[in-house]
Amino acid sequence: MIIAPKTRGFICTTAHPEGCAANVQAQIDYVKSQPALTDGPKKVLVIGSSTGYGLASRIVPAFGNGAATIGVFFEKPGTERKTGSAGWYNSVAFEAAAKEAGLYAKSFNGDAFSNDMKAEVIETIKADLGEVDCIVYSLASPRRTDPTDGETYKSVLKPIGAPYSQKNLNTDTGEVDSVSIEPCTEEEIAQTVKVMGGEDWELWLNALNEAGVLADGFTTVAYSYIGPELTFPIYTNGTIGKAKEHLEGSAAAMNEKFGAGTAFVSVNKALVTQASSAIPVVPLYISLLYKVMKEAGNHEGCIEQIQRLFTDHLANGGEPTLDEKKRIRIDDWEMQESIQSAVGDAWEKITTENLSELSDFSGYKTEFLKLFGFGLEGVDYEADTDPERLLPSQS
Ligand code: NAD
């Protein structure tokens, strides 16, 4: 099959196996080009390991520290006639590269929120690794079925208390228009917290603890975002912000339960991922941010961010540096005064007409397509390719 991108708004319904493999390989190559980690985790469980920040969180300990990794994700395998999802092909490529490097890697495709998935992963840890010493929680999901009551909750991206109007980018047409979003209900806040808060993170850690598979001195980390004031109503002060607040509460509860310095929330940079491209206003902010940070010479992608997370905070014998709310801040470069004021100035001026001059929208589009394995150097997109791929650990 010849596979080309088919985009609809913020989704691409096709993915390219060789392109995704090239994307994964580029991240592996980056990690290998960095100094190896010392004293880092050796047996790592990544929940949400197939794309974005979670994929990078699997690659860094594996290729920077020789760690065994178990990955959990919810992806669509390809069939003879239909392409799989990018996260599926990423995971196939990751496992193949890990196997070639002599590294243990197993992956689980299914619902991380379920009890069955937790039990299955724990059985594998017991059988293969005995224990895990680092658990990265990097899920981004629009819904969650709570295994205790069987109810399905939905997360929404809405402001709280008042409508929100802001400039917005139509990423299909390249038009800068505006968006107005009505405030959420109390019920929508509760549902978003159920999906994107820390409840399931804690359920995972409790299940691992009860099964006796947490190594002495283990650490766990989940990801959050803060960003600039202009997105506060839709992010930090909106429904998703409430869920992230809950995530911080879960970290505090786990530090209480398992000992101080076990659970961390890391605040990461705004980056093009499948999850962030669905948030109103954010793609325009990211396009401006990329331009400013590339010019300043401190632009990072997921892999550079997570390399820095492990190098400066989770490995190399040091303690994580925390802010006043006990969070790791790898969004520090994004939030620098000079970066934010340059983005803020451009935000005031940005229109459809000056979009390509003031922003890095072309970089945004390139990154977006790369998420699905398109536009990578050295990949022959005219060649016939087999969309049906097996995870090496399955075959
Ligand atoms: P992403 O969409 O790239 O990845 C989400 C992952 O979750 C994928 O591996 C997917 O398969 C998995 N997943 C979703 N539902 C699942 C389910 N039911 N069971 C198993 N796996 C499931 O997202 P991302 O942008 O990398 O986000 C990861 C985390 O990082 C989120 O907490 C997000 O809020 C946070 N974060 C993202 C940004 C950003 O700009 N992208 C910035 C800071 C923090």
Boltz pocket constraint, residues with backbone or C-beta under 6 A from the ligand:
constraints:
  - pocket:
      binder: B
      contacts: [[A, 47], [A, 48], [A, 49], [A, 50], [A, 51], [A, 52], [A, 53], [A, 54], [A, 72], [A, 73], [A, 74], [A, 75], [A, 87], [A, 110], [A, 111], [A, 112], [A, 113], [A, 137], [A, 138], [A, 139], [A, 140], [A, 141], [A, 142], [A, 143], [A, 223], [A, 224], [A, 225], [A, 266], [A, 267], [A, 268], [A, 269], [A, 270], [A, 271], [A, 272], [A, 273], [A, 274], [A, 275], [A, 276]]
      max_distance: 6.0
